[in-house]
């Protein structure tokens, strides 16, 4: 699964990283289910 994410310039805080990780995880599951 390939997902393009536009990361803001500079360092991300741990909270921002976790939020992005959660979004990517949810999106990946959603796409996998739709592909079955």
C-alpha positions in Angstrom: 0.0 0.0 0.0 1.5 3.3 -1.1 0.3 6.5 0.6 1.6 10.0 -0.3 1.8 12.2 2.8 2.8 15.8 2.6 4.9 16.3 5.7 5.3 19.8 7.0 8.8 21.2 7.0 10.6 20.9 10.3 10.4 18.4 13.1 7.1 16.7 14.0 6.2 16.4 17.6 5.4 12.9 19.0 1.7 13.7 19.0 1.8 14.7 15.3 3.7 11.6 14.4 1.2 9.4 16.3 -1.7 11.2 14.6 -0.2 10.6 11.2 0.5 7.0 12.0 -3.1 6.4 13.1 -4.4 8.1 9.9 -2.2 6.0 7.7 -3.1 2.8 9.6 -6.9 3.5 9.2 -6.5 4.5 5.5 -4.5 1.3 4.8 -7.2 -0.9 6.4 -9.9 0.9 4.5 -8.2 0.4 1.2 -7.4 -3.2 1.9 -11.1 -4.0 2.7 -12.2 -2.2 -0.5 -9.8 -4.2 -2.5 -11.1 -7.6 -1.5 
